Each structure stands twice: as C-alpha cells, then as structure tokens.
Amino acid sequence: MTQVMASSVSDIEALAPSWRLSLESENKSSATLMGYGYATTQFVTFLPEKGRPTDVTPIHPEHVEAFLKEKREQT
C-alpha cells in the first residue's frame, strides 16, 4: 500500500489509493473499482499535460469539465 506523506497529502495521485480503499470499504463492485481507477489514472495524466494543478485544492469544476469534454470528443 502506498503511504501518503505529509508533503504529498494534497496531491491527487498520492490520494488515489486511499480513495480506492474507501470505495472498497463501501463494497463497490469490481467493475466500479476498475472504472473509477481507470478514470482516475486518465485524470491524473490529463492535469499536468494541460498545465492544470495536481494538488487537489486548486482543482476546480472547470478542470473536471474540460477533462470530461476531452474524453467525450475522443469517442
């Protein structure tokens, strides 16, 4: 398990394993876990590619909306 250090506590990639554990504790299906995991990996890649923050505090709805729009346009 990835240990979240104080210096990385607000980095979205560092927080992803903790979020997955939370989803598992809620007994989410394996398909849900896989889908959310895939989307999270894509979002974590998208942010720095587009010059967006990876620290969760400055991530705003428009960052998520831009990500979702790009994904829709790719299909």
Secondary structure, 3 states (H helix, E strand, C coil): CCCCCHHHCCEHHHHHHHHHHHHHHCCCCHHHHHHHHHHHHHHHHHHHHCCCCCECCCCCHHHHHHHHHHHHHHC
